[in-house]
Amino acid sequence: MIQRLKAWLSVFQNPDNWVSPKTVFSIDLRSLALMRIMLATLLLVDLVLRSRQMSFFYTDAGVLPRSKWIEVNNKWYLSLHAASGELWWQILLFVVAGIIAIGLLVGYRTRLMTILSWLLLASLLNRNEMVLQGGDILMVVMCFWGIFLPLGAKWSIDAALQPENRRNPNQRRFQPDQAQLYFSVATIAVIFQVLFLYFFTALLKTGAPWRFPFEAAHYTLQIQHFATPIANWFKQFSPLLPIGAAYVIFVEYVGPILVLLPFKWPLTRIIGLLMLASLHVAFMLLLHIGLFPLIDFMSLTVLIPSAVWIFLARRREKSRASSITMYYDEDCGFCLKMCLILREFLLPDSVKILRAQEYDDIYAIMERENSWVISDGAGNNYIHWSAMAFLFTQSWLLKPIGWLMKFPPLMWVGNRIYSWVAINRGTMGTITARVLPYRALKLKPSFFGQVVAAYFLVVIVVFNISTLKGMRWFRPDVIDYSARTFRIDQKWSMFAPKPLTLSLFPQIEGRLRSGELVNLYGLTETNADWEAPEYMYPLYDGYRARKYYDRLRSYKNHAVRNAFGHYQCSTWNRKASEKSKQLGILTLHYVTLKTNLENEPKERNRKMTWQHWCYPEFKPK
C-alpha cells in the first residue's frame, strides 16, 4: 500500500523542483480539450435555460424592444439578435447556436465552431445586458481566447481524422504517459485571464466587511434572494463565517500565486487549482448564482497540469479497455473513419485498429455477419450494435449510455440502424468524404495569431487595471473600444467592494379602468404588509429574472423601466375582454429588508420605483 502511494505521488513530483516559465505558461492539449467539451456543454445548457424566457428578454414584444435597446446599449456592442424583434428570428439564432455548440462539443471544424460560438454568444449578451452576470462575461471571454488555441487537438473529430491516421491508424502522435504541452502567446493570455478573475476581484473588495473581523460571509448569507436552503442552515454556525470570509480573500490572493509558482512543480499548481475550485464548490452550495460556478470550473481546466493526465493515462493503460482491438473492412473508408472517431472519444490511444482482411478468422465473421468486429482481448467478439454498446461501456463518462444501448428495445432499433448503414456503406462513404474529410491539424501557432493574441493580452491587462478605484484614466479609448467590440471587456466585482446589505423583492400593482386593483406579478402579493418567506429565491422566475428585476430597480436610464411598463400594459390589454378591464396604471414597488449583525428583525422599507400609465388619459396632470 505504501509503495503504491509513493508511486502515485511520484507522478506529481519534479526531481528538479523548478520548471521554466515556458512550462508554467504552457497548457496540456488534454486540458484544452476538456475546456472545449465543458464550454460547449455550458453553451448548450445556457441556451436551453435562456429559451424559457426568449420572448420576454429578447424580442420587441418583451421587456426591452429594440427601440429602447438602442437607448441603453453601448454603441460598440454589436448584436445580430437585434436585427429583428420577431420571436422566429430568436428561435432561429438559438437553434443555429445550439448546432454550432454541438459541433464544438465533438470537435468538428473546431476553430470555425469556436469563432461562430463566440460571435453568437457575444451577440446574445449584447441584446440584453440587463440579465447578465459575471459567468456570462467569463464564458464569452473564454470563447474568444479559444479561437487562438488548438481546442480540437484531442478528443475530437478533428483529432481522429488526421491524414496520417488514414495511412497508419495505429501510430501515436502523442504518448499518453508524457506531457502534451502547447505554448504560445494565447496560452499566456488565457492563463492570466483565468487568474484575473480572482486577483482583481480581491483587489476590488475594498469594503470594511472584507477586512477584520471579516463580516462579509455573514452579510452574503443574509441576502435572502441569493441564499440557498443550505446557506440558511449554515448561518447557525456563526463562528465559522469570519473564517469563511477570510478564506475567500486568502485564496483569491494566494491561489493565483501558487498556480504560477515554478517551485515544487506541479504540486504548487495542483494545490492552487484545488484552492480556487473550492471557492466555487462553496458558492454553488450556498448561493443562487446560476451557471457561474460551473463556468468557473470550465475556465480552471486550462490550469490542469500534465502530471494529472499522465497519472490518469497510466491507470487507463492498465485497464481492460486497452486490450480491445477494432477490425474494419479495408474497402470501406467510412468504416475506418468511424473506428478512428470512436477510439478518440471512448478508448485509450493504445487500442489497435486493424484490417479484418488480414485475419482469416475475423474476416470470416465480418463476411458472414456483414459487420465490423470488436475483440475485447479476452476471446470475446462483438458485432453489429452490440459492439457499439460495448465500446460505450468502456468510457467511464459515457458508460450509462452504453448500458442504455443494451436495453432490448433500443438494441433492436440499433441493429436495424446498423444493418441499414452496412447495406449503404458506399453512400455513407460518399457523404463522409465531403462532410468528414481527413484534415491536417496545425499545432504550431501562426505569427499573425501570436501578434493578435499579444495585442488583446495588453487589452485585458489594461482594462482590468482600469477597473480599480481611481484608475479609469489608465484605459485609453482604443483599448476601451477594442475590448467592447470583441466583448472581452470585464470587471470582476462579485460581492465587491462589499456584499449587498439588502434582501429585496418586487411588487407590481395594476389599476384597471374600472378602478379595480390587480396583481401583475404573481410570485408576490401587492399588499404593503405582505410578508415574504425566509427563502426568497422562489419569488423570481430563475436567476436571470432575479438579475433583471434587481437592475430594473437601480438602472439609471428610465428607458428600461418605461419599456417594462409598456410590456405590462400591452400584455394585459391584449387579453382584456372589455374596455373596463383594460389596465390603466401600474406601480412598481420594491420591498427591501436591511441586514444587521445583531440578529435583530430586519428593517423593512417599501419604495415606489416606477409608475407607468398605459393610456394618455391616465397621465398625472
N, C-alpha and C positions, 0 to 999 in steps of 0.2 A: 504494500500500500504506500509506504514511504517512497519507494523507488518510482512508483507511478506518479506520485505528487511532484517529485523532483523533475521527472521527465516533462510533466505538464508545465511546470514553472520555467523550465529551460527555454521553452518556445518564446517566452516573454522577456528574456534576458539577453542583453547585448554584451558580449565579453569585453568590448572596448569602452562601454559605458557612454561614450559620447558619439553622436552622429552628426553628419554635416547639415548645414542649413538646407541644402537641397533635399535631403531626406525628410526633414521636418515639414517642408512645404510641398512634398510630393504626395500624391493620393493613389492608393491602390485601385486598380481597374475594377476590382470586385466591389469596393466601396462606392465607386461611381455608378456601377450597375445597380446596386441596392438603392442608392439615391434615386436613380431613374424610375425604378419599379415603384418605390414609395411615392414619388412625386406624381406619377401617372395615376396611381390609385387614389391619391388625395384629390387630384383634379376631377376624377370621376365622382367621388363622394361629394365633393363641393358642388358640382353641377346638379346632382340629384337633390341635395338639400336646398339649393337656391331655386330649383324648379318649382318647389311648393309655393313660392311667393313671386313667381316670374312676372305675372301681370301687375301685382301690387307695387313692385320695386322698379320694373324695367320698361314699362310701356307708357304711352301717353294717357291711357285710361287709369294709371296708377297714381302714386303719391308724388312722383317727380316727372311730369311730362317734359318733353324736350324744350318747350318754351321757357320753363323755369330752370331746367338743367343748364341752359346757356348762361343764365344769370349767375349761377353759383359755381360753374365749372371753370377750372383753370384753363387758360387758352392753350396750354401745352399738353393738356390731357386729351388725347385723340381717342375717339370711340366709334368703332364700326357698329356697335349696338345702337348708337344714336342715329344711324342712317335712316331708320324707320321707327315709328312709335307703335307699330302694329304687333299684336301678340304672335302672329305667324312668323314674323322676322326673328323674334327672340327664340322661338321654338327651333327654327332652322339653325340659328347660330349655336344654340345649346347642343343640338344633335351633332352638328359638324364638329364642335369642340370635343364631344364625347368620343366620336370616331377617331379623331386625331389623338386623344389621350390613350385610347386602346392601342393605336399604332405605336405610341411612345412606350406603353407598358410592355409590349412584346419586342420592342427594339426594331421596328420596321422603318427603314429610312430614318434613323434616329435623329440625326441633326435637323432634317426638314421638319419632323414631327415636333421637335423641341422649339424650333423657331415659330411654328404655327401655334403651338400651345401658348407660348409667351405672348404672341400678338393678340390672341383671342382672350386670354386671361387679363391682360392689361386693358383691353377694350372693355371687358365686362366690369372691371374695377372702376374704370373712368366713367361708366354710365351712371353710377350712383354711389358717390363717396360716403353718403350718409350711413351706409350699412357696413362699412369696412372696419376691420380691426387689424392688429399687428400681424396676425397669421397670414392675412391676405397679402400684405406687403412682402413678407418673407417668402411666400410661395412664388410670387411673380419675380422677385429678385433672384431666387434660385433657378427659376426657368431661364432667366436672362443669362446667368453665368453658365448654365448647362449648354448653351449654344457653343461655347468655346471649349467644351470638354468632350472627350470620347465616351459619352454615356453608353454607347452601344457596343463597347469592346468586349463585354462579357454578358452571358445570359440573355442573348438577343438573337433575333433572326439575322441581323446583320453579321454578328459574330459567327453564326453557324454557316452562313453561305459565303465564306471566303473562297476565292478561286483555288487556293491550294488544297482546300478540303475536297474539291471535286477530283483532283488528281490523286490525292492520298488522304482519305478521311481519318487516318489514324495517327497522323503526325501531330505533335503538340506545338502550338505556337507559344504557349506559356506552360511552365511547370507549376502545378497547383501547390506544391510544397515550397515554392520560392516567392519572393516579393514580386509583384507585378506593378511596378511604380510608374506613374506618369507625372512629368514635371513640366510646367510652363508658367507663364505669367498668370494665366487664368487659374491655376491651382493655388498660387499665392493669393490671388484676389478672392477666390471663393472661401478659402480658409479664414482670411481676415474678415470677410463678410459675415461668416457664421459667428465669429468671436465678437464682432462689433455689437451684435445683439445684446450680449451680456455686459461687455465692458462699458458701453455708452449708457445703457440703462442704469448701471451702477453709478456712473458719473452724474446722471440726471436726477438720481434720488437724493435731492438736497434737503428735503423736508425734515423737520425735527423727529417725526416718528421713525425715521431710518437711522437715527443716532441713539446713543444710550439715553434712556433704558429700553430702547427697541420696542416701541409700541405699534409698529406698522402691521404686524400679523394680527394683533387684536382688532385694529380698525378694519383690516381687509376681511376678516371672517365675520365682521358685524354688518357687512354690506348684504342685506337680505335678498336683493335681486341678483346677486352674484353667487352667494354661498350655496354649496350643495348640502344635502342632509348630513353627509359625513362631516362637513365643516361645522354644522350646528351641533353635532355630537362632540366634536373635538374641542369646542370652545370651553368645555368644562375643565380642561387641563390647562388652566391659565398660566401656571409656572413655565410651561413649555413654549408658550407663544413668543416671549422675547428671544428664546434660543432659536426658534424658527426664523424670526426676522433677521437676527444676526447671521444665521447660516446663509440666508439668501444673499446678503451683501457680501459675505466672505467668499462664497462660491462665484459670484459674478465678477469679483476682482481676481481671485486666485485661480479659478478654473482655466481661464484663457492663458494665464502664465504657464500653468502645468502642461497644457496642450502644446505650447510652443517650446517648452524646455527641452534642449537636446541632451540633457544629462539623464542617465539611467533610462534611456530609451529602450523599449516603448512603454515601460511601466508608468512613467510620468504621464504619457499621453493617455493611457487607459484610465488612470486614476482621475485625471482632469475631465475626461469624457464622461465617466460614471458620475462624477460630482455634478456636472452640468445636466446630465439626464435625470438625476434625482430631483432636480427642481421641477421638471415637467411632470414627473410622476406625482409629486405633491400637488401641483396646480391642477392636474387632471382630476384628482380625487376631491379637491376642496373647492374648486371654482368652476362655474359655468362659463367657459370662455371658448366654446365651440371647438373647432379643429386645431386651434393654436398649439396645444401641446404635441399633437401628432405631427404637425408641420415642423415643429422644432426638432422632434426626433428624426424626421427626414433630413433636415439640414445637418444634424450631427453625424449622420452616417459617413460624410466625407472625411471625418476625423478618425474613422476606424483604421488602425494601423495594420500593416501586412501580417504581423505576428498572429493576429486573431484569425485571419483567413487561412494561414498556414496550419494553425492548430486544428481548425475545422476540416481542412483538406486532408490532413493526415488521418484523422478519425474516419473520414468518409472512404479513403482509400482502403481502409481495413474492413469496410462493411461488405456485405454480400453483394451489394449493387455493383461493386467494382468488377465482379467476375462475370457480369452479363455480357453477352455477345449478340449483336444485331445483324441479321442476314437479310440482304435485299437482292432484288433482281437487277443484274448489271445492265440489262437492256431498258431499264425503267429509270430515267433521270429524275422523275418526280419522286420515286421511292427513296433514292439516295438523299434527296433534299429533306424529306420527312424524317428520315433517320437522323440526319445531322441536327435538325431543329429539335427533335425530341431529346437527343442526347444533351444538347446545350442547356435545355431547361430542366431536365429531370434526372440526369445521370452524371456520375463522375466522368471527368475527361478521359480516364483510362479505359472506358468501355470501348470495345472494338466494334467497328462497322465493317463487315466483310461481304464479299460477293458470294451469293449462295451457289453459283455455278461451280465454284472451286471446291465444293464439299459435296460429295455424292449423296450422302445420307440426308443432308439438309435440302439439297436441290430436289431430291425425290419428294420430300414433304411439300416443298413450295409448288412443284408441278401438280401434285395430287390435290392440294387444297386451294391452289391459286391464291397463295397468301405469303406474306413475309413470315419469317421465323425468328423468334426471340428465345435464346437459350439462357437459363439462369445460372449456368456453371455447375449445377448440381445434378445434371442429367435430365432436367425438365425443359420441354419445349412448349412455347406458346404461339398460337396462330390467331389470325382474324382479330376480332375486337377484344378477345381475352388477353392478347398480347399487349394491346394498348392499355387496358385496365391494369395489367401487371406493371407496366412501366410507370404509371402514375402512382402506384403504391410505393415505389422506390424513392419518391421525393417526400421528405418529412413535411414539407409545406402543403403539397398537393395530394397527400395520401388520402384524405377524406373523399376527394373527387374520385380517386381510384376505387375506393370501397363502393361509392355510389354507382360507378360504372359497372360493377359486378352484379348489381341488382337485376334479377332476371328480366323484368320488362325492358330495362334500359339495355341489357345485354342483347336482347332480341332486336331492338331498334338499331343498336350499334353494329351488329352483324349485318343487318340489311344495308346500312350505310357503307360498311366496308366492302361488301360484295359489289355494290354499285360503283364505288371508286375503283375497285380492282378491274372490273369489266371495262371501265372508261379511263384506264391509265394513260392511253395515248392523248386523249383530250385534256386530262389533267396536266400532263407533261407540257402540252402546248400553252395552256393557261399559265402555269407556274413559270415557264420560260420567260414570259412577259412580266408577270406580277412579282415573281420571286427570282430574279436573276442573280447569278453569282456576282458579287460586287466587292472590290477591294476596300478594306477599312484602313484609313490613314491614321496612324498614331503619332506621327511627327507634326507638331504644331506649325502652322504656316507663319511666315514673317508678318503678313498683314494682320492675321488674327492676334498675334502677340502684341502688335502696336495698338490695335483697337482695345484689347483687354487692358493694356497698361494705362491707356487714357481713362477708361472707366474705373480702374482701380483708384486713380487720382480723384476722380469724381466722387466716389463713395467715401473716400477718406476725408476730403474737404467738406462734403455735405454733412457727414456725421459730426465733425468738429464744430461746424456752424450751428448745430442744434443745441450746443451747450449755452448756458446762460451768458448773455453778453457777447456772443461770438458770431452773430448773424453777419457782421461786416466781413467775415472771413470767406464768405461764399460769393464769388463774382457771378455776374449774370450768366455767363456762358456755362458755368458749372450747374447753375440752377436750371437753365433751360435743357441742358443735356440730360440731367437726372430726371426731370419731369417728363420729357418727351419719351424716354426709354423706360419710364416707370420704375426707376431704381431710386427715386427719392425716398428718404426714410428718416424716421425719428422714433427711436426705441424708448418711448416714455411710459412703459407699462407701470402703473402704480407710482408714477413719478410726476412731480417732485415728492408727492406723498399720496397714500391711498385715499380714495374717496371717503369722506366722513358722513355721507348721507346714504340712506336707502330711499328708494322712490318708486312710485307707480303712477300711471296716468288715469285720469277720469275724464270722459268726454260726454258732455250733456248736450242734447239737442232739444230745440223748441220748435214744434210744428206750427203751421199757420193757425191751427185751431187753438194754440196755446198749450197743448199737451206736451209734457216733458218726457223725453225718451233717452235711453242709454245707448250710445253709439259705439261703446267699447265693452263687449260682453264679458271680458275677463275680470273686470272690476265693476263696482257699483258707483253711481253718481252721488249718492248720499254723502254729504260732507263729513258725517260721523262714522262712515263705514270703516270698519277695522279690517285691515289686510291680515292674512295669515302670517305666521312667523317665517315660513318658507315661501318666498315671494317670486321665485323664478317662474312658476306656472302662470303668473299674471302677464306673461309675454308669450307670444307665439314663436318661440325659438330665440336663439341668441342674436340673430340679425335684427329681428323685430325689437329686441331689447336695446340694441345699439342704436337703431333708428329713433326710437322714442326718447332715448337719452339725449341724442343730438338735436332732436326736434325741440327739446326744452331750451337748449343752450346756444343753438346756432344763431350767429349774429345777423345773417341775411334773412329777412322776413319772407323771401320768396318761397322757401321750403315750407313754412307754416301756411302761407297763402295757398300753395299747391295742395297741401294736406287738407285744408278746409274745402277747397274745390272738389277734391276727390270724395270727401264725405258727403257733400251736397249732391253731387251727380249720382253717386252710388245709391243713396237713399231715394232721391226723387225719381230715379229711373223706374223704381218699383212702386212708387206711390199710386194707390188706386184712385184717389180723388184729390182735388186741389187742397182741401183742408188737411189732408195727411202729408202734404209736402213739408220738407224740412226748411225752416226759415233761418234759424240761427243755431250755431254750435259754439260751445265754450269748452276749451281745453284747459283742464286743471292738472296740476301735479301735486301730489302729497309727498312730502319729504319727512323722513324720520332721522334726526341728528344723532350720530353715535356719541356716546360718552364712555369714559373709562371707569366710572364708578358703579356700573351695573344698575343705574337708575333707569326709570322709564324714559324712553327716548322722546325728546322734544319734537312735537308734531307741528307741521306747518302746511297749509294748503294755499296754493297760489295760482291765480289765473294766468296762464301763459299766452293764450291767444283766443280771440273771439272772431268768428267769421260769419258773415251774412250771405245767404245763398241768393237773395234777390235784392235789387237796389232799394226796395221799399223798407227793408229791414235795417238799412244802414243808419247808424245813430245820427240824429240831426245835429 
